[in-house]
């Protein structure tokens, strides 16, 4: 056979990758409905939807690569493989981004232009940017079924969200209540516990008494909240304070604010920590709120939504909390009430999106009750429905050490606040008319009803992702065939944000798990092991890396030696090595074909000898790794075999024994098949030049080892 002209030149990913991806797309094989007949048993993954206005970062790249490896492997095995793409409207991030643009360009806030105009601007911005992330994901070689692409805020998903809300509301799982929530004074919205970022900062721990005749001293880093104290909690077994339990003390003047303080007993108070007594501020601390509910205490708000004081005289009224803190501390010193001041390190709660210090505030919000027994689900609570499938191994989490972390998180889970004070997002499907409340998937037909102003937490809509993308609440064929999905692959840092909520939603709404396996990848770090934020030697954009080294090199650099849950190091040396590897397998192919032509050797089928038997063991070993999600080992093994055993030894032997060439070609064809999930572009290009019989696109060729179910 005549050697293809392009094989005579070094491998060039820049002239190859776009052409190959177009070839795959035009084949239709990304769509499981168009796969050849042997593809029967379903296998499905839902792409974790990236932010519609974002760009692909290196964490998104590793996620895409791992999932594409799974999908290409299963497709070659003959599974009816669906990898469904989509994007997330990411309400919090999108609102924030457009507000910043509005402020920069027009010097206006969203309130200056009104809700309707602002939402129009956001929707236009999202529409213009959604295509960018699709292009970037495609550049990674992702074999996604773009014909089924979904968006968390499109009409179908919007209806699914309203349906879910309605069903949970009717079951008594969604309620509106007045409770302490995490308030972001900068973003002017509630955020969930999981969207808090803890920052270690310097703080002062103040120890003092409310008044000269108050019998107990307390300690706090926030004396400004003490003007809202209604109780002091002590351990019931603390001999120092037993005689005071149940008594109420009147404090006439605490920096201009009168207090009525009850001494209560709570077994959670540690006798040996600080003074063994806690000032209870029910309006401005989650734990204190819970104590207040148990002890029927007054809720006394003293801080507003802008982080300013709403009680006191001119010394603290309308002052920011940090300024009021200094005023009250000075007052305590002046009055001789301050007993001790210590400089300490403290974890401060900040908002992930805005960086603002979180202010716990009592607000009327919408919540999901995680402790209510659900009659339709065997009187189990949502907590139990989230724990059960993992405990019973209906869902397997990889690596399995995250199961313990998952159980601990669920055990300590509070009711989920799902309302947000944002304008762009799924509007809460509840309407009011006087004292009447109406909840449904559509607005009431009669006039006079006003819809709730708040929108839903983005995680509420993305919690439906595995089944809303398949057409739920309609009973579609896709839903029947592809749900539960097989794998959920995502970063370990959103195990609770998203994974737990998907289990919650699917268990309640469908009565089944959303996926069978959770594969958690780690963080990508630079060569020094530092977390990558903006730069990787001046280059963090995956597309910049692709332009410099090729997609296949990046894919190998991200996966070889990096097991589930493990952080990885990425640097130029690693990328260069795998760029060289792509060129190595290109050169091996050229050598084999050139020498077969030179020695007039032809391709043969069904060769059995020591070399093929040796490689059969390697194929079985690698297939076992693939079946058990050990992609880091499988990629390393085929890399080592191709470079060191095949190229360094077998190719060299064939120079002396040309009769080995048919054996080498047969083994090499299987090597290329095994390499395909890891380096799809160069292998697809090579496959088109190999003299195989009845040749199809490599992406749908049969995986070269049968019987993987027995491994």
C-alpha atoms as one frame of an Amber mdcrd trajectory, in Angstrom:
protein
   0.000   0.000   0.000   1.095   3.530  -0.688   1.961   5.532   2.411  -0.402
   8.507   3.010   1.407  11.771   2.349   0.419  13.341   5.697   2.040  10.438
   7.532   5.384  11.467   6.077   5.260  14.697   8.086   5.283  15.113  11.911
   1.868  14.902  13.545   0.205  18.334  13.597  -2.761  18.616  16.006  -3.622
  22.103  14.736  -4.504  20.880  11.248  -6.104  17.667  12.510  -8.334  18.262
  15.534 -11.036  20.549  14.113 -11.359  18.341  11.016 -11.649  15.154  13.093
 -14.227  16.659  15.457 -16.329  17.759  12.477 -16.082  14.210  11.098 -17.371
  12.790  14.402 -20.226  15.291  14.570 -21.303  14.667  10.986 -21.290  10.901
  11.572 -24.182  11.309  14.015 -22.618   8.784  16.402 -22.630  11.183  19.352
 -26.389  10.522  19.301 -27.116   7.026  20.700 -30.159   6.696  18.432 -27.828
   6.691  15.406 -25.279   4.163  16.626 -24.893   0.816  14.776 -27.152  -2.073
  15.750 -24.731  -3.736  18.177 -25.165  -0.764  20.523 -28.107  -1.934  22.633
 -27.635  -1.755  26.405 -27.869   1.872  27.593 -25.124   3.803  29.335 -25.729
   7.433  30.289 -23.917  10.387  31.829 -25.183  13.939  32.239 -22.512  16.584
  31.790 -22.377  18.707  34.961 -23.697  21.946  33.449 -21.046  24.683  33.402
 -22.120  28.289  33.956 -23.697  29.661  30.795 -21.645  32.863  31.023 -18.415
  31.271  32.137 -15.378  29.968  30.317 -13.840  26.533  30.567 -11.250  26.421
  33.344  -8.768  23.665  34.035 -11.125  21.974  36.543 -13.806  21.895  33.858
 -11.264  20.454  31.441 -10.389  17.485  33.671 -14.091  16.804  34.231 -14.715
  16.813  30.479 -11.747  14.538  29.784 -12.665  11.932  32.415 -16.264  11.765
  31.215 -15.231  11.529  27.574 -12.926   8.625  28.446 -15.848   6.803  30.095
 -18.175   7.517  27.187 -15.763   6.541  24.405 -14.898   3.305  26.217 -18.557
   2.345  26.680 -19.449   3.294  23.108 -16.677   1.035  21.792 -17.962  -1.759
  24.023 -21.301  -1.610  22.237 -23.357   0.356  24.755 -26.108   2.699  23.582
 -24.164   5.579  25.011 -25.709   8.939  25.883 -23.610  11.828  27.144 -26.015
  14.725  27.427 -24.674  18.306  27.484 -26.085  21.491  28.894 -25.400  24.744
  30.674 -26.529  26.240  33.976 -28.101  29.688  34.172 -26.132  30.072  37.442
 -28.386  32.791  38.807 -26.094  34.059  41.558 -23.018  34.361  39.345 -24.940
  35.718  36.342 -26.845  38.359  38.301 -23.589  39.487  39.880 -21.715  39.620
  36.563 -24.370  41.654  34.749 -24.741  44.037  37.699 -20.998  44.727  37.554
 -21.186  45.361  33.797 -24.174  47.664  34.292 -22.373  49.623  36.996 -19.176
  49.922  34.952 -20.814  50.899  31.653 -23.797  52.985  32.792 -23.068  53.750
  36.437 -26.431  52.219  37.366 -27.671  49.442  39.617 -30.360  46.902  38.759
 -32.815  48.879  40.899 -32.228  51.965  38.756 -33.502  50.196  35.628 -36.100
  47.879  37.185 -36.625  44.127  37.187 -38.030  43.688  33.680 -35.262  45.602
  31.895 -32.555  44.004  34.045 -33.788  40.463  33.321 -33.846  41.262  29.583
 -30.212  42.380  29.784 -29.223  39.213  31.657 -30.991  36.938  29.188 -29.303
  38.676  26.257 -25.918  38.371  27.969 -26.469  34.654  28.665 -27.564  33.935
  25.105 -24.480  35.642  23.689 -22.156  33.669  25.960 -23.633  30.150  25.963
 -22.004  29.309  22.643 -18.542  30.100  24.006 -18.569  27.306  26.577 -19.916
  24.847  23.973 -17.011  25.676  21.654 -14.476  25.227  24.441 -15.884  21.856
  25.541 -15.889  20.655  21.928 -12.205  21.601  21.625 -11.481  19.083  24.389
 -12.781  16.319  22.091 -15.999  15.819  24.060 -18.261  13.361  22.205 -21.501
  14.863  23.545 -24.943  14.445  21.999 -25.462  18.101  21.131 -28.903  17.309
  19.663 -30.173  16.838  23.236 -28.479  19.932  24.680 -30.347  21.409  27.658
 -30.296  24.650  29.650 -31.432  24.895  33.268 -33.507  27.967  32.419 -35.111
  26.884  29.133 -38.876  26.283  28.906 -38.730  22.523  29.534 -36.472  22.834
  32.564 -38.519  25.782  33.833 -41.666  23.666  33.774 -39.818  20.821  35.516
 -38.727  23.210  38.281 -42.259  24.509  38.825 -43.592  20.940  38.871 -41.007
  19.852  41.440 -41.784  22.850  43.649 -45.529  22.176  43.436 -45.186  18.483
  44.326 -42.869  19.199  47.250 -45.136  22.009  48.438 -48.204  19.758  48.303
 -46.323  17.089  50.265 -45.585  19.635  52.993 -41.858  19.538  52.275 -41.644
  23.167  51.170 -42.748  25.830  53.620 -42.380  29.557  54.175 -40.956  30.435
  57.550 -39.213  33.104  59.627 -35.757  31.796  60.483 -32.138  32.876  60.721
 -30.427  32.617  57.341 -27.029  33.474  55.858 -27.420  37.004  54.511 -24.950
  38.534  52.048 -25.038  42.312  52.728 -23.185  43.051  49.488 -25.170  40.766
  47.183 -28.389  41.536  49.094 -29.541  37.937  49.085 -29.659  34.794  51.153
 -27.012  32.160  50.419 -26.868  28.521  51.496 -24.497  27.065  54.085 -22.533
  25.440  51.264 -21.860  28.738  49.492 -19.937  30.091  52.461 -16.159  30.412
  52.222 -14.344  30.456  55.546 -11.393  32.815  55.823  -9.000  32.832  58.756
  -8.667  36.383  60.081  -7.339  38.147  63.153  -9.987  38.812  65.797 -10.306
  39.895  69.413 -12.088  37.695  71.944 -13.728  39.997  74.501 -14.687  38.665
  77.964 -17.051  40.894  79.971 -20.229  41.205  82.023 -23.416  42.958  80.868
 -23.451  45.048  84.037 -21.652  45.332  87.349 -24.291  43.243  89.169 -24.664
  40.576  86.467 -23.401  37.292  87.965 -21.893  35.648  84.849 -19.209  36.761
  82.397 -19.400  35.808  78.710 -16.946  35.874  75.800 -17.537  36.925  72.204
 -15.740  38.318  69.154 -18.884  40.311  68.268 -19.904  42.555  71.181 -22.106
  44.582  68.801 -24.565  41.657  68.639 -24.870  41.558  72.436 -27.366  44.400
  72.346 -29.677  41.682  70.975 -29.019  39.129  73.719 -32.019  37.647  75.483
 -30.350  34.824  77.398 -27.129  33.297  78.679 -26.743  29.543  78.185 -24.808
  27.395  80.650 -24.258  23.670  81.006 -26.911  22.172  83.337 -24.186  20.325
  85.276 -21.956  23.356  85.813 -21.857  23.854  89.589 -20.831  27.506  89.177
 -24.069  28.482  87.470 -26.725  25.948  88.536 -28.320  28.338  91.028 -28.938
  30.936  88.311 -30.742  28.675  85.801 -34.261  29.940  85.140 -33.627  33.399
  86.595 -34.132  36.596  84.590 -31.826  39.586  85.034 -32.669  43.108  84.008
 -29.815  45.108  82.494 -30.890  48.763  82.499 -28.197  50.037  80.175 -25.910
  48.079  77.885 -24.343  50.880  75.841 -27.705  52.614  75.605 -29.829  49.468
  75.126 -31.864  47.837  77.943 -31.654  44.029  78.131 -33.729  41.303  79.769
 -31.475  38.233  80.080 -32.663  34.764  81.108 -30.227  32.090  82.275 -30.975
  28.843  80.420 -29.483  25.341  80.532 -28.146  23.673  77.411 -26.120  20.451
  77.420 -24.181  21.565  74.320 -22.430  24.348  76.263 -18.901  23.258  77.153
 -18.093  23.926  80.789 -14.368  24.256  80.170 -14.537  26.498  77.102 -14.114
  30.188  77.867 -16.245  31.157  80.836 -18.539  28.174  80.285 -21.359  30.563
  79.412 -22.720  31.778  76.052 -24.606  34.979  75.371 -27.653  33.995  73.289
 -28.519  36.272  70.341 -31.373  34.414  68.587 -31.683  36.870  65.706 -28.043
  36.733  64.647 -26.704  33.187  65.086 -28.013  29.825  63.840 -27.225  27.935
  67.059 -28.721  30.703  69.194 -31.879  30.630  67.058 -32.261  26.903  67.782
 -31.781  27.531  71.516 -34.454  30.218  71.353 -36.937  27.817  69.746 -36.356
  25.233  72.491 -36.619  27.802  75.291 -39.349  30.048  73.853 -37.086  33.104
  73.819 -37.751  36.451  72.157 -36.204  37.112  68.731 -34.669  40.590  68.855
 -33.077  41.792  65.562 -30.440  44.500  66.033 -28.692  44.485  62.607 -30.277
  45.168  59.208 -29.713  43.814  55.671 -26.932  46.348  55.053 -24.925  45.254
  58.082 -25.875  48.342  60.122 -27.173  48.669  63.669 -30.912  49.324  64.088
 -30.965  49.830  67.888 -29.240  52.098  70.372 -28.544  55.784  70.581 -26.316
  57.990  68.442 -23.224  56.075  69.571 -24.137  52.931  67.566 -27.428  53.508
  65.694 -26.980  53.231  61.872 -23.295  52.419  62.319 -21.696  49.474  60.505
 -21.247  46.457  62.759 -17.447  46.735  62.788 -17.663  50.360  63.960 -20.312
  49.553  66.577 -18.053  46.769  67.862 -15.290  49.241  68.671 -17.731  51.655
  70.328 -19.184  48.930  72.574 -15.742  47.550  73.436 -14.624  51.028  74.513
 -17.836  51.455  76.552 -17.189  48.135  78.332 -13.684  49.279  79.229 -14.931
  52.641  80.445 -17.600  51.020  82.618 -15.098  48.556  84.098 -17.036  45.596
  82.690 -14.290  44.270  80.407 -12.437  41.398  82.080 -10.138  40.234  79.311
  -9.207  40.860  75.666  -7.340  38.207  73.657  -5.996  38.332  70.117  -7.074
  35.150  68.310  -7.417  33.647  64.847 -11.005  33.143  63.742 -12.738  31.554
  60.756 -14.962  34.234  59.265 -17.936  33.302  57.048 -17.792  35.092  53.701
 -19.970  34.920  50.594 -18.383  32.906  47.790 -19.540  35.286  45.030 -19.134
  38.744  46.580 -16.567  38.196  49.331 -18.802  39.997  51.840 -18.832  38.924
  55.498 -22.021  36.939  56.088 -24.545  38.407  58.489 -26.914  35.840  60.046
 -30.353  37.497  59.989 -33.932  36.390  60.692 -35.865  36.504  57.407 -39.150
  35.214  56.010 -37.933  32.694  53.430 -38.827  29.466  51.639 -37.331  26.235
  52.984 -37.216  22.514  52.204 -37.969  20.469  55.318 -35.412  17.660  55.488
 -36.842  16.078  58.664 -40.531  15.694  57.765 -41.768  12.120  57.318 -43.066
  11.507  53.789 -46.051   9.165  53.610 -45.547   8.376  49.912 -41.962   7.319
  50.619 -42.606   4.930  53.497 -42.630   7.694  56.129 -38.956   8.361  55.510
 -37.527  11.855  55.696 -35.514  13.508  52.927 -32.435  12.974  55.084 -33.157
   9.253  55.196 -33.820   9.165  51.450 -30.413  10.784  50.886 -28.567   8.418
  53.242 -30.227   5.134  52.316 -28.938   4.554  48.747 -25.319   5.263  49.720
 -25.516   3.089  52.844 -27.084   0.251  50.846 -24.549   0.640  47.981 -27.218
   1.548  45.442 -24.926   4.530  44.889 -21.174   3.997  45.057 -18.963   7.028
  45.754 -15.385   6.975  44.427 -13.100   7.317  46.252 -15.064   5.641  49.034
 -13.576   7.740  51.852 -16.004  10.452  50.740 -18.922   8.270  51.853 -18.086
   8.963  55.509 -17.899  12.698  54.774 -21.239  12.479  52.967 -22.928  10.708
  55.909 -21.581  13.267  58.371 -22.842  16.158  56.228 -26.342  14.656  55.932
 -26.513  13.956  59.668 -25.874  17.649  60.378 -28.091  18.980  57.579 -30.482
  21.810  58.422 -33.591  22.732  56.447 -32.513  24.039  53.054 -33.301  27.694
  52.367 -34.239  27.764  48.667 -35.319  31.397  48.130 -32.972  34.041  46.753
 -33.440  37.795  46.425 -32.293  37.788  42.811 -34.164  38.949  39.735 -32.839
  36.496  37.182 -33.722  32.888  37.883 -36.667  30.548  38.403 -39.337  32.709
  40.045 -41.008  30.958  42.982 -44.365  29.626  41.654 -46.429  31.070  44.483
 -48.961  33.911  44.261 -50.635  35.996  46.971 -53.986  37.764  47.272 -54.519
  39.191  50.717 -54.177  36.238  53.102 -54.637  33.666  50.333 -51.683  31.696
  48.915 -51.786  29.908  45.562 -49.094  27.458  44.396 -49.135  25.832  40.972
 -47.072  25.327  37.826 -48.968  28.156  36.121 -50.212  31.558  37.325 -53.815
  31.815  38.557 -56.246  32.872  35.828 -58.094  35.369  38.014 -56.758  38.882
  38.437 -55.514  40.405  41.675 -52.799  37.838  42.417 -49.176  38.904  42.969
 -46.301  36.480  42.417 -43.608  36.008  45.038 -40.668  38.313  44.268 -37.949
  35.780  45.081 -36.236  33.287  42.799 -35.081  29.763  43.593 -31.608  28.685
  44.620 -29.818  27.530  41.453 -29.094  24.175  43.109 -32.855  23.530  43.205
 -33.043  23.465  39.401 -29.696  21.719  38.887 -30.821  19.101  41.434 -33.289
  17.900  38.790 -30.605  17.627  36.112 -30.426  13.841  35.618 -34.136  13.603
  34.825 -35.293  17.062  33.718 -32.829  16.705  30.828 -34.604  13.486  29.818
 -38.011  15.126  29.602 -39.437  14.804  33.138 -42.180  15.432  34.244 -43.348
  13.882  30.954 -42.903  10.120  30.799 -40.564  10.129  27.802 -38.768   7.227
  26.186 -35.427   8.845  27.085 -36.429   8.896  30.752 -37.419   5.237  30.595
 -34.229   4.147  28.812 -31.508   6.320  30.376 -32.592   6.897  34.006 -31.135
   6.231  36.500 -27.956   7.414  34.833 -24.829   5.308  35.256 -22.241   7.809
  36.462 -22.137  11.282  37.927 -18.627  12.661  37.520 -17.769  15.937  39.218
 -15.304  17.658  41.546 -15.221  16.569  45.169 -15.745  20.194  46.182 -19.433
  20.088  45.146 -20.332  16.746  46.692 -22.849  18.525  48.915 -23.824  21.503
  46.783 -25.054  19.317  44.001 -24.625  15.554  44.403 -26.629  15.346  47.637
 -29.407  17.544  46.262 -29.675  15.433  43.108 -30.149  12.360  45.293 -32.751
  14.238  47.362 -34.752  15.337  44.300 -34.633  12.035  42.427 -35.474   9.965
  45.495 -38.543  12.062  46.285 -39.827  12.898  42.795 -39.045   9.601  41.002
 -38.553   7.144  43.820 -35.180   6.073  42.425 -31.525   7.045  42.551 -30.272
   9.581  39.967 -27.042   7.655  39.275 -25.312   4.433  40.286 -21.752   5.695
  40.696 -20.325   9.047  41.771 -16.787   9.613  40.509 -15.129  12.567  42.209
 -12.073  14.164  40.645  -9.604  16.334  42.521  -8.102  19.758  41.971  -5.522
  20.560  39.309  -2.420  22.178  40.786   0.734  23.657  39.286   4.149  21.948
  39.316   4.806  23.175  42.860   1.544  21.675  44.097  -0.120  25.064  44.523
  -3.822  25.444  43.747  -4.241  27.039  40.335  -6.220  30.249  40.384  -5.289
  32.473  37.466  -2.073  31.146  36.060  -0.147  28.046  35.096   3.237  29.497
  34.284   1.286  32.384  32.815  -1.139  29.995  31.124  -4.260  28.482  32.699
  -6.755  28.614  29.829  -7.122  24.998  28.572  -7.492  26.298  25.016  -4.130
  28.033  25.247  -2.630  24.711  26.314  -4.410  22.988  23.416  -2.989  25.510
  20.956   0.507  24.956  22.290   0.546  21.194  22.819  -2.596  19.683  21.289
  -5.712  18.352  22.988  -4.410  14.793  23.253  -1.348  15.958  25.193  -3.511
  17.886  27.645  -5.860  14.916  28.071  -3.002  12.545  28.905  -1.383  15.081
  31.240  -4.652  15.415  33.165  -5.397  11.700  33.535  -2.197   9.602  33.759
  -1.468   8.747  37.375  -4.403  10.789  38.725  -6.938   8.574  40.512 -10.412
   9.568  41.692 -10.341  12.258  44.366  -6.622  12.900  43.854  -5.243  16.347
  43.144  -2.912  16.497  40.153   0.055  18.607  39.110   0.147  20.122  35.646
   3.176  21.797  34.146   4.995  22.387  30.893   7.305  19.370  31.251   4.358
  17.014  31.570   2.584  18.588  28.606   5.700  18.393  26.432   6.128  14.719
  27.313   2.635  13.828  26.140   2.920  15.977  23.028   5.975  13.850  22.244
   3.922  10.735  22.933   1.308  11.736  20.328   4.118  12.177  17.828   5.675
   8.857  18.946   2.591   6.807  18.105   2.391   8.677  14.799   5.984   7.693
  14.013   5.399   4.070  15.073   2.519   3.885  12.606   4.687   5.295   9.827
   7.452   2.785  10.576   5.109  -0.218  10.436   3.401   0.840   7.203   6.661
   1.881   5.512   8.353  -1.414   6.313   5.378  -3.557   5.376   5.485  -1.839
   1.980   9.269  -2.154   1.809   9.281  -5.879   2.635   6.088  -6.624   0.672
   4.384  -7.923   3.819   0.571  -7.876   3.961  -1.906  -7.649   6.822  -3.012
 -10.981   8.352  -5.958 -11.892  10.594  -6.066 -14.098  13.688  -2.351 -14.302
  14.405  -1.595 -16.201  17.597   1.912 -16.272  19.032   3.834 -15.337  22.157
   3.618 -11.615  21.397  -0.137 -11.601  20.867  -0.686 -13.732  23.986   1.457
 -11.316  25.977  -0.629  -8.421  24.718  -3.890 -10.303  25.446  -2.942 -10.214
  29.150  -2.285  -6.483  28.939  -5.631  -5.906  27.180  -7.433  -7.845  29.917
  -5.599  -5.936  32.650  -6.368  -2.547  31.102 -10.022  -3.487  30.521 -10.303
  -4.425  34.194  -8.945  -0.974  35.075 -11.453   0.691  32.743 -14.351  -1.266
  34.237 -13.338  -0.216  37.735 -12.766   3.465  36.934  -8.983   3.176  37.248
  -8.391   5.348  34.196  -5.185   6.698  35.719  -3.727   3.177  35.682  -5.132
   2.130  32.302  -3.674   5.201  30.582  -0.292   4.679  32.251  -0.172   1.010
  31.228  -0.973   1.579  27.552   1.472   4.494  27.492   4.249   2.321  28.946
   3.492  -0.581  26.625   3.293   1.547  23.475   6.462   3.510  24.139   8.737
   1.119  26.024   7.694  -2.410  25.094   6.328  -1.894  21.579   8.517   0.954
  20.267  11.737   0.317  22.176  11.762  -3.473  21.878   9.338  -4.962  19.337
   9.907  -2.372  16.635  13.662  -2.801  17.045  13.310  -6.591  16.757  11.275
  -6.215  13.560  14.174  -4.395  11.920  16.041  -7.699  12.050  12.961  -9.876
  11.571  10.575  -8.281   9.036   8.338 -11.338   9.333   7.197  -9.907  12.700
   5.531  -6.942  10.982   2.055  -8.550  10.489   2.028  -9.407  14.207   3.078
  -5.876  15.105   0.368  -4.382  12.891  -2.311  -6.548  14.518  -1.137  -5.605
  18.020  -0.750  -1.970  17.023  -4.343  -1.784  15.780  -5.511  -2.894  19.225
  -3.121  -0.435  20.873  -4.691   2.374  18.871  -8.174   1.227  19.941  -7.163
   1.170  23.613  -5.506   4.572  23.305  -8.566   6.091  21.647 -10.528   7.100
  24.803  -7.424   8.885  26.094  -6.037  10.471  22.896  -8.981  10.428  20.483
  -7.747  12.845  17.812  -4.384  11.336  16.887  -5.766   7.785  17.113  -8.746
   8.545  14.855  -6.353  10.073  12.316  -4.021   7.074  12.490  -6.929   4.638
  12.219  -7.977   6.194   8.911  -4.560   5.223   7.488  -4.331   1.630   8.752
  -5.135  -1.148   6.273  -7.885  -2.818   8.359 -10.814  -4.636   6.790 -14.399
  -3.259   6.948 -13.024  -0.213   8.666 -15.386   2.214  10.421 -14.688   5.329
  12.410 -12.473   4.375  15.338 -14.962   5.878  17.796 -17.412   3.021  17.065
 -14.903   0.216  16.509 -15.169  -2.663  18.965 -13.104  -2.532  22.136 -10.346
  -5.116  21.653 -11.136  -7.277  24.682 -14.395  -9.148  25.191 -15.701 -10.540
  28.460 -15.123  -7.440  30.563 -18.197  -8.337  32.607 -16.242 -11.286  34.013
 -13.328  -9.171  35.249
